[in-house]
Amino acid sequence: MPEQPAVVSIHLDKSTPDHHFWMGFFKDLKDSSSVTDTSIVTVVNLWVQHYDLSDHQFVRVKVKVHKKSVVVLVPRRLVNLVVHGDGLEKTIPGFARTLAG
């Protein structure tokens, strides 16, 4: 299957354990993510090398962590938007800020 680059928008409610767990992971992805905080929610826009929606419970994403490609299964309930396309961060300046609102 060919690579499907995309931006995956993940919303984390600060009142749940998900927030602490996932934010620990996203700290290692500073170069490929944009984080916007509000008082209630954190929005992470993640540039992924590949994504797969074939699983009914998870969105499978391939990202670079410390210069290595890894596959991460993100629960679908956390993913609000997937924008498919190559070079989105270069084509649409401020795209991550636009998604965060």
C-alpha positions in Angstrom: 0.0 0.0 0.0 1.4 3.4 -0.9 2.1 6.0 1.8 -0.8 8.3 2.6 0.6 11.5 4.2 -1.9 13.5 6.2 -2.5 15.8 9.1 -4.4 14.1 11.9 -6.2 16.3 14.4 -6.4 14.9 17.9 -8.5 16.5 20.7 -7.5 15.6 24.3 -9.9 16.5 27.1 -7.8 17.8 30.0 -10.1 16.1 32.6 -9.3 12.6 31.4 -6.2 10.3 31.8 -5.8 10.3 28.0 -4.4 13.8 28.2 -1.4 13.0 30.4 -0.6 9.8 28.6 -0.7 11.2 25.1 1.0 14.5 25.9 3.9 12.6 27.2 4.2 10.9 23.8 3.6 14.1 21.7 6.5 15.8 23.5 8.8 13.6 21.4 7.1 14.8 18.2 7.8 18.5 18.4 9.1 18.7 14.8 6.0 17.0 13.3 3.2 18.3 15.5 1.5 21.5 16.5 -0.1 21.8 20.0 -2.7 24.3 21.0 -4.0 24.5 24.6 -7.3 25.9 25.9 -8.6 25.7 29.4 -10.6 22.5 28.6 -8.9 20.7 25.7 -5.6 20.3 24.0 -5.5 20.1 20.2 -2.6 18.2 18.6 -2.2 18.4 14.8 0.1 15.7 13.8 1.8 15.4 10.5 2.0 11.7 9.7 3.8 9.8 7.0 1.0 7.3 6.6 -2.4 6.7 8.1 -4.9 3.7 7.9 -8.6 3.8 8.8 -9.2 0.1 8.3 -9.5 -0.7 12.0 -12.8 0.2 13.6 -11.3 1.1 17.0 -8.0 2.8 16.1 -6.4 5.0 13.5 -3.0 3.6 12.7 -0.5 6.4 12.0 3.2 6.2 11.0 5.3 8.9 12.5 9.0 9.6 13.0 10.2 9.5 16.6 13.9 10.2 17.2 14.6 9.7 13.5 12.9 6.3 13.4 9.5 5.5 11.8 7.1 4.0 14.3 3.4 2.9 13.9 1.1 4.2 16.6 -2.5 3.2 17.2 -4.6 6.2 18.2 -8.1 5.5 19.5 -10.7 6.8 17.0 -12.6 8.6 19.8 -9.6 11.0 20.0 -9.3 11.7 16.3 -11.5 14.5 15.1 -10.2 15.1 11.6 -7.8 13.6 9.0 -6.7 15.8 6.1 -5.1 13.7 3.4 -2.4 15.1 1.2 1.3 15.5 0.6 3.0 18.7 1.6 0.1 20.3 3.5 2.3 22.1 6.0 4.1 23.7 3.0 1.1 24.3 0.8 -1.2 26.0 3.4 0.8 28.2 5.8 -0.7 28.2 9.3 -2.7 25.1 8.5 -2.2 23.6 12.0 -3.3 26.9 13.7 -6.4 26.9 11.4 -7.4 23.4 12.6 -7.0 24.3 16.2 -9.4 27.2 15.9 
